[in-house]
Amino acid sequence: MDIPLPSRTALKAQAKRLRAALNDAGTPCTHAQALESIAHQWGARDWNTLSARAKDAPQPGYHPGQKISGRYLGQPFAGQIKAASRVGSARHRLILRFDAPVDVVRSALFSSWRQQVNCVVDATGRSLRKTSDGVPHVVLDDAWAGG
């Protein structure tokens, strides 16, 4: 299965996270080294080659079976996309299946657990629906836009 190449912005974000993780683990890594490493992971000879192949605009990349992680109602989750369809030119309707149920209630007095949710996300991986304090219900990590 071919995985669509993310945008240049998303690739740079991957390199930034890689560099931070390596530095936190005590392995010094420069930004240039992180970029080269990301290029090799994507099968390119070097960063310049990968950068030339990548586009500036985000590419749609949501498909059933895709592993995802992020936050739902402020709670971290990992899981996969059960179903995906395009809504317009830059939105996707997704059914997310969490690996483990997520407690969506902030109260210490009771819990409400969800293991599957429906949402519509924009090109940055953020849901259109928001909580009363303005936070998107769903925020996907590693969305193709690098969010």
Secondary structure as GFF3:
##gff-version 3
##sequence-region A 1 147
A	DSSP	alpha_helix	8	24	.	.	.	ID=ss1
A	DSSP	alpha_helix	31	41	.	.	.	ID=ss2
A	DSSP	alpha_helix	47	53	.	.	.	ID=ss3
A	DSSP	beta_strand	67	72	.	.	.	ID=ss4
A	DSSP	beta_strand	75	87	.	.	.	ID=ss5
A	DSSP	beta_strand	91	103	.	.	.	ID=ss6
A	DSSP	beta_strand	113	121	.	.	.	ID=ss7
A	DSSP	beta_strand	138	140	.	.	.	ID=ss8
###
